[in-house]
Amino acid sequence: GHTAIYDPVRDRMVVFGGDDGISYPNDVWALSLAGSPAWSALTPAGSPPSGRFLHKAIYDPVRDRMVVFGGWDGSSSRNDVWALSLSGSPGWSELAPAGIAPLARYSHTAIYDPVRDRMVVFGGDWGRNDTWALSLAGSPAWSDLAPGGSLPYPREGHTAIYDPVRDRMVVFG
């Protein structure tokens, strides 16, 4: 139930949170991919998000950071947004997006939309089939996308990718 992003600047995978069978940690680990792969614990500055699992994260290439949304903290669903800066000394900061936020959720999907510089979130627990966008440029803001056409059946635990050729989010499972 952890998340992982690829950090292309430092050629590594960055992992946050998850479920270790006893608790929901809020630790951050990096796996270097150059040469012989090696794990190292990161100790970001700032107050970290609460421990959680089944959240989602994207890599924000414009601001060189990991953006984390939602998840389950062991007692409730979350709809908070956190950024982990990756350049220099890593550091956590909570984002306070404008607009009406989506309902708290876990087991959803999220992709980075490079054309519109935003994170797009779909679905999740309790049979959700809504789609939200978090603009990342300037002051972050939520918007309900409310796409037209036939909506997918509500789902959780699915996967999604950004299809750059057709400029769309593709959901499976």
Secondary structure, DSSP 4 states (H G I P E B T S, - for coil): --EEEEETTTTEEEEE----SS-----EEEEE-SSS-EEEEE--BSPPPPP-BS-EEEEETTTTEEEEEEEE-SSSEEEEEEEEE-SSS-EEEEE--BSPPPPPBSS-EEEEETTTTEEEEEEETTTEEEEEEEE-SSS-EEEE----SPPPPP-SS-EEEEETTTTEEEEE-
